[in-house]
Amino acid sequence: MPDASLIFPAREYRRRIAALQAGMTETGLDALLLTSPADVFYVTGFLTRFWESPARPWFMVIPASGDPVAVIPAIGSDLMSRTWITDIRTWDAPDPVDDGVSLLCETLATLVPETGRIGLPMGLETHLRMPLADFLRVSDQLSPRRFTDATAVVQRVREIKSEAEIDRIRAICAIASDTFDRVAEFARGGVPLERVFRDFQSMLLQTGADWVSYVAGGAGPGGYGDVISPADARPLTSGDILMLDTGAVKDGYFCDFDRNYAIGPAPDAARRAHAALFAATEDALEQLRPGMLARDAHRILTEGLRRRGAQPGGGRLGHGLGLTLTEWPSFTPKDTTELRAGMVLTLEPGAEIAPGRILVHEENIVLRDSGPELLSRRAPATLPELPA
């Protein structure tokens, strides 16, 4: 049994498998089928950018006891063999006639009793990374075995990060924090926003990020209209508020936080909104505790903004973080997920400055028994100003 693997020692992955199998036992599952990049990486350490190609499906089968089985395209055999996984079954892919269907069915049939149950994440924030037609073929060929929703089994395990995972997230947060501290080197009045975005990504890579999966933000007079639009060629001008947000990656783990900057002297409304966002975040840093619900975080942030005379923005005000840019839970009034020690989360309050103008503030934390521990370097309390 190998002791070494990729990213973490094999014992870290065995701990995760044991936790998943305990959840499977509680819910009566005979096997668990994982198909998404994050889930496959979580149980194996199989880290690759090859997931960008949608041409091939990849499967990890977790039996009720024992080690996982990788059922993967042959092109991934060498990399998978460098992880702790020893049972690796491959086919030549892509195959337009039988793209792993027969091999997956054969594997599941040997591990699952004829009337057994196979868990598959089916709920919010999950996806099936295989053709639906092929999944229906697998389901038909394995009958009377049946597939059932295993979202909670996977999410309850993945949402609690080990100290090894937290260290990885802390490391990428430090890289992003160092980069944010250097924004003045490439952002100022007269520079097109699209160039700022490119220089920001370049500096993240130079500072130590493995890759930058996500860069977003905005700029506009006194605030910005949204935080997801592509950057355009309009040059920054005095009175603009610039926001940069990144989901940079190190060893497969994400950070996700943003920073705001005024171009020239900060407008009064933007300064007040920034101060309110900072103070509301402080409220959450002081008050959040394990045992609260996700909606309690939303309430704390919303009430904190209103107490300071700010109008809370719509949508969620934070979320989970880890192997993907955003994970469950979502800080909304409807999310009743229990917050537990070991969760890595974002605090992301937003405020409406004027119709069509917002300001968003974000930090990354790990929730401890005693409360939040910052992973991102805290934003300045006063809105920073860049040369106009």
Secondary structure, DSSP 8 states (H G I E B T S, - for coil): -----SSS-HHHHHHHHHHHHHHHHHHT-SEEEE-SHHHHHHHH----GGGG-TT---EEEEESSS--EEEEEGGGHHHHHTSS---EEEE-S--SS-SSHHHHHHHHHHHS-TT-EEEE--STT----S-HHHHHHHHHHHTTSEEEE-HHHHHHHHTS--HHHHHHHHHHHHHHHHHHTTGGGT--TTSBHHHHHHHHHHHHHHHT-SEEEEEEEEEEETSBS-SSS---S-B--TTEEEEEEEEEEETTEE--EEEEEEESS--HHHHHHHHHHHHHHHHHHHH--TT-BHHHHHHHHHHHHHHTT-EE-SS-SEEE-SSSSSEEEE-STT---B--TT-EEEE--EEEEETTEEEE--EEEEEETTEEEE-S----SS--EE--
